[in-house]
Amino acid sequence: MMRHLTSLEAIRAEVWQQLTRATEDKQHAWRTPVLATVNGNMADARTVVLREIDTREQRFLIYTDERASKVPQLLSHPVGTLVMWSAEIGWQLRCRVHLGLEMTGLAASSRWARIKLSPAAQDYLSPLPPGTPLDTAPAPLPAPAPTHLPVPRDYFSVISAKVISIDWLELHEQGHRRARFENGSSRWLQP
């Protein structure tokens, strides 16, 4: 359990430190938040991986296959919520975000250059879109062979999630606390 921070500014700073740590530590609970998007008249949610955090811009970067169902959802309704929970620190975040997608250009190509020869590249090279029905369980993928030939970017894309607000909730034995950080201001809320 984290020490009991008392000021909103200290909490805000620690939130961003923990978010940054989540992109560096594969065991951090916030590394894999749930992203909820709008699908017509319904909500749709899935677990994603936080790849990068820009604390100055208050922006998260998430990788995706551009054929995934979340892509048309965020293109037609470019808003969402990222929800993350850490039992270790007793904190929940609900981050309301404005979503953007980079399918070409420097944001996608520079990140693809970093992962194209890693096992993660296979997530974006399938000939079938995510969610395609299969007759049998898929076979395990072989590790990519080292090569000096260019690996096509295929369906790799980058989702940019610009934070609009963060709803912070602490579950603590001395009492639960809640706050909202929005537009450079912060305020306490009833848990």
C-alpha positions as CSV (number, residue, x, y, z in Angstrom):
1,M,0.0,0.0,0.0
2,M,1.3,3.4,-0.9
3,R,1.8,6.1,1.7
4,H,-1.3,8.2,2.4
5,L,-0.8,11.3,0.3
6,T,-2.7,14.4,1.5
7,S,-2.5,17.1,-1.1
8,L,-4.2,17.0,-4.5
9,E,-1.0,18.2,-6.2
10,A,1.0,15.3,-4.6
11,I,-1.7,12.8,-5.7
12,R,-1.7,14.2,-9.3
13,A,2.1,14.0,-9.5
14,E,2.1,10.4,-8.2
15,V,-0.6,9.4,-10.7
16,W,1.6,10.5,-13.6
17,Q,4.6,8.8,-12.0
18,Q,2.7,5.6,-11.7
19,L,1.4,5.9,-15.3
20,T,5.0,6.4,-16.5
21,R,6.1,3.4,-14.5
22,A,3.3,1.3,-16.0
23,T,4.8,1.7,-19.5
24,E,8.2,0.6,-18.2
25,D,7.2,-2.2,-15.8
26,K,5.4,-5.1,-17.5
27,Q,4.1,-6.2,-14.0
28,H,2.5,-2.9,-13.1
29,A,-1.3,-3.3,-12.9
30,W,-1.9,-0.1,-14.9
31,R,0.0,-1.4,-17.9
32,T,-3.1,-3.1,-19.2
33,P,-6.2,-0.9,-18.6
34,V,-9.6,-1.4,-20.0
35,L,-10.5,1.0,-22.9
36,A,-14.2,1.6,-23.4
37,T,-15.4,3.2,-26.6
38,V,-18.8,4.0,-28.2
39,N,-20.3,1.4,-30.5
40,G,-23.5,2.8,-31.9
41,N,-25.8,2.9,-28.9
42,M,-23.7,0.5,-26.8
43,A,-20.4,0.7,-24.9
44,D,-17.6,-1.6,-26.0
45,A,-14.6,-2.4,-23.9
46,R,-11.4,-4.3,-24.1
47,T,-8.0,-4.6,-22.4
48,V,-5.2,-2.6,-24.1
49,V,-1.5,-2.1,-23.4
50,L,-0.1,1.3,-22.4
51,R,3.0,1.7,-24.6
52,E,4.0,5.3,-24.0
53,I,3.0,8.2,-21.8
54,D,3.6,11.8,-22.6
55,T,3.2,13.6,-19.2
56,R,3.6,17.1,-20.6
57,E,0.9,16.5,-23.2
58,Q,-1.1,14.2,-20.9
59,R,-1.4,11.6,-23.7
60,F,-1.2,7.8,-23.8
61,L,-0.1,5.8,-26.8
62,I,-1.6,2.4,-27.5
63,Y,-0.8,0.1,-30.4
64,T,-3.6,-1.6,-32.5
65,D,-4.4,-3.5,-35.6
66,E,-6.1,-1.0,-37.8
67,R,-8.8,-3.6,-38.7
68,A,-9.8,-4.0,-35.0
69,S,-13.4,-3.2,-34.1
70,K,-12.3,-0.3,-31.9
71,V,-10.9,1.6,-34.9
72,P,-14.2,2.5,-36.7
73,Q,-15.7,3.1,-33.2
74,L,-13.1,5.7,-32.3
75,L,-13.2,7.2,-35.8
76,S,-16.9,7.8,-35.6
77,H,-16.9,8.7,-31.8
78,P,-13.4,9.8,-30.9
79,V,-13.9,9.6,-27.1
80,G,-13.4,6.9,-24.6
81,T,-12.6,6.0,-21.0
82,L,-9.5,4.1,-19.8
83,V,-10.1,2.3,-16.5
84,M,-7.2,0.9,-14.4
85,W,-7.0,-0.6,-10.9
86,S,-3.9,-1.4,-8.8
87,A,-4.5,-3.5,-5.7
88,E,-0.9,-2.8,-4.7
89,I,-1.5,0.9,-4.2
90,G,-5.3,0.8,-3.8
91,W,-6.0,3.2,-6.6
92,Q,-8.5,3.2,-9.4
93,L,-8.3,5.7,-12.3
94,R,-11.0,6.5,-14.8
95,C,-9.3,8.5,-17.5
96,R,-11.7,10.2,-20.0
97,V,-9.9,10.6,-23.2
98,H,-10.1,12.1,-26.7
99,L,-9.0,9.4,-29.2
100,G,-7.0,9.8,-32.4
101,L,-5.5,7.2,-34.8
102,E,-2.3,7.3,-36.8
103,M,-2.3,4.6,-39.5
104,T,0.5,6.1,-41.6
105,G,3.1,8.8,-40.9
106,L,5.9,9.1,-38.4
107,A,4.1,8.1,-35.3
108,A,3.2,4.7,-36.8
109,S,6.4,4.1,-38.8
110,S,8.9,5.0,-36.1
111,R,7.2,2.7,-33.6
112,W,6.8,-0.1,-36.1
113,A,10.6,0.2,-36.7
114,R,11.1,-0.6,-33.0
115,I,8.9,-3.7,-32.8
116,K,8.9,-5.2,-36.4
117,L,11.4,-7.9,-35.5
118,S,10.0,-8.7,-32.1
119,P,7.3,-11.4,-31.3
120,A,4.8,-8.5,-30.9
121,A,5.0,-7.7,-34.6
122,Q,2.9,-10.9,-35.3
123,D,-0.1,-9.1,-33.7
124,Y,-0.2,-6.8,-36.8
125,L,0.8,-9.2,-39.6
126,S,-2.2,-11.6,-39.6
127,P,-4.0,-11.9,-43.0
128,L,-7.2,-12.1,-41.0
129,P,-8.7,-9.1,-39.1
130,P,-9.1,-9.5,-35.3
131,G,-12.4,-11.1,-34.3
132,T,-12.6,-13.2,-37.5
133,P,-14.4,-16.5,-36.8
134,L,-12.1,-19.6,-37.1
135,D,-13.0,-23.3,-37.6
136,T,-10.1,-24.5,-35.3
137,A,-7.8,-23.0,-32.6
138,P,-5.0,-21.1,-34.2
139,A,-1.5,-22.7,-34.2
140,P,1.2,-21.1,-32.1
141,L,3.2,-18.5,-34.0
142,P,6.9,-19.2,-34.7
143,A,9.4,-16.6,-33.4
144,P,10.3,-14.1,-36.2
145,A,13.5,-15.0,-37.9
146,P,16.2,-12.4,-37.9
147,T,16.3,-10.7,-41.2
148,H,17.8,-7.6,-42.8
149,L,14.9,-7.4,-45.3
150,P,12.2,-4.8,-44.6
151,V,9.2,-6.1,-42.7
152,P,6.0,-4.6,-44.0
153,R,4.0,-2.5,-41.5
154,D,0.8,-4.1,-42.7
155,Y,-1.9,-3.3,-40.1
156,F,0.0,-1.6,-37.3
157,S,-1.4,1.6,-36.0
158,V,-1.1,3.9,-33.0
159,I,-4.0,5.2,-30.9
160,S,-3.4,8.5,-29.2
161,A,-5.5,9.0,-26.1
162,K,-5.4,12.7,-24.9
163,V,-6.5,12.9,-21.3
164,I,-9.6,15.1,-20.7
165,S,-10.0,14.3,-17.1
166,I,-8.9,11.7,-14.5
167,D,-11.2,10.5,-11.8
168,W,-9.0,9.1,-9.0
169,L,-10.3,6.8,-6.3
170,E,-8.3,5.5,-3.3
171,L,-9.6,2.6,-1.3
172,H,-7.9,2.8,2.1
173,E,-8.4,1.4,5.5
174,Q,-8.4,4.9,7.0
175,G,-11.2,5.9,4.6
176,H,-11.8,6.0,0.9
177,R,-11.0,9.2,-1.0
178,R,-11.8,10.5,-4.5
179,A,-10.7,13.4,-6.6
180,R,-11.0,14.7,-10.2
181,F,-8.2,16.3,-12.2
182,E,-9.5,18.3,-15.2
183,N,-8.4,21.3,-17.2
184,G,-5.5,22.0,-14.9
185,S,-7.6,22.1,-11.8
186,S,-8.4,19.5,-9.2
187,R,-11.1,19.0,-6.6
188,W,-12.1,16.5,-4.0
189,L,-15.2,14.4,-4.6
190,Q,-17.4,12.2,-2.3
191,P,-16.2,8.6,-2.8
